[in-house]
Amino acid sequence: MKTFVPCTPEAVGIPSAVLTALMHRLNAMDSLNGIMIMRHGKLCHQAYWAPYPAATPHVLFSLSKSFTSSAIGMAQAEKRLRITDKISSFFPEYQHDITDPRMREVTLRHLLTMTSGHATCARDQMLADADGDWARGFLSSRLDWQPGERFAYNSAATYMLAAVIRKVTGMNVREYLMPRLFEPLGIVPGLWESCPHGIDCGGWGLYLKLEDIAKFAQLLLDRGVHEGRQLIPADYLAEATVKQADNSMNESPDWKCGYGYQFWVSQHGFRGDGASGQYALVLPEYDLAIAVTSCIGDMQQILTAFWDVLLPGLKASTLPDNPAAQRELQQASAGLVVQHLAGDISRRRDGTLYRFAANAAGISSCAVEFGDRECALTFTTPRGTEQLRAGFGEFVRGSLQLTDPMPHLTAATAAWTAENVLEIDCVCYDSTFRDLYRIDFSHPEEPITRTSRFTTFRNEFVALRVVAQER
């Protein structure tokens, strides 16, 4: 599958007016990054919100889990493992590190269904291993329940599945999936973040383009078959995408319908999903697949929009062509931009160099500079200099790392929001991270602050206390 065959919405039984209403609903959220809708195997609608480009791989967060699950199904079909195998059997070198005898009863199926016996995600215990050996950290963790007794979302469990793939194949999940999944679908994956020992994280950290997510969703809708070839074993996929564990203790409607093997059962169909609204949504009843990347705190609202607006408008047969409605849909989907700063974009001032007291990040200075249409923050860090450029009234692209574990692609805009206050809205467009830098020129001690939209995934910005100021 190199590319999807495009078609009008009416050709697959969707009124363009329904998709226009859906786009208005989605555009009111802060904020979607991209969407692709496929019905009957054809692409009937797609849209992107600037500054998120179609060609840039986007972090999937926990949508990565569904790809790791697919690898487990393939490895089982190749007789490299069985999901009834005990996790400890793959790591004989850590038998003496197991402190809870119940850990010896944990199977791959328990990991797949998030029923390992942990009451909460074991990621902290896993990452606490002194030598960065996450597998040993997981196996030495204590359990709260008997394996299989209760559901508790656990990204560390998915890491262990990735570690098993490495054990039985000698390859990371990304490498193992290349000839089995990615290459047949025409996917060139981005990076997959790894642990200190070089094992793919499994439960998070994979980067794919929106079109790649769409291809995966379509494959799932086609029961794992692509161009006559069974990529994901049909029997495994049939089990993976239905309720295997009870998650009715959750509050959100689409998070309490059941959990499969690293797939969520939805009110309609099933899905793989990741934090902030990364979706591979599959609705077999409607022969419909949807891919979404977004930067949303309340992920339920996206699904609710599909249930409320899209599904009631679906028709069973082809509709008459409607050029006028199609033009309205194109207008609703063109020029989409994520919400960003409002303020004065005409004012400029002389540049300022701030020198900072010693801080944990090692940022020694920041130069604030102005041009005709943009401004820039140039930080001096232990790695050298890093610059964040921002346009007045438009996005300017670049890259930045600062206190993050890795650099991110950025697009930033700037505006004066008060007499002496410059704000820079920085979107990391390869992920969901979004920062607001605030430079208060009337505050001599700590003039620069950063507010991170998703602090769960970001290192906090270090307080930068000024010891010298120059013009």
Secondary structure, 3 states (H helix, E strand, C coil): CCCCEECCHHHHCCCHHHHHHHHHHHHCCCCEEEEEEEECCEEEEEEECECCCCCCCEECHHHHHHHHHHHHHHHHHCCCCCCCCEHHHHCHHHHHHCCCHHHHHCEHHHHHCCCCCCCCCCHHHHHCCCCCCHHHHHHCCCCCCCCCCCCCCCHHHHHHHHHHHHHHHCCCHHHHHHHHHHHHHCCCCCCECECCCCCECCCCCEEECHHHHHHHHHHHHCCCEECCEECCCHHHHHHHCCCCECCCCCCCHHHCCCECCCCEECCCCEEEEECCCEEEEEEHHHCEEEEEEECCCCCHHHHHHHHHHHHHHCCCCCCCCCHHHHHHHHHHHCCCECCCCCCECCCCCCCEEEEECCCCCCCCEEEEEECCCEEEEEEEECCEEEEEEEEECCCEEEEECCCCCCCEEEEEEEEEEECCEEEEEEEECCCCCEEEEEEECCCCCCCEEEEECCCCCCCCCCCCCEEEEEC
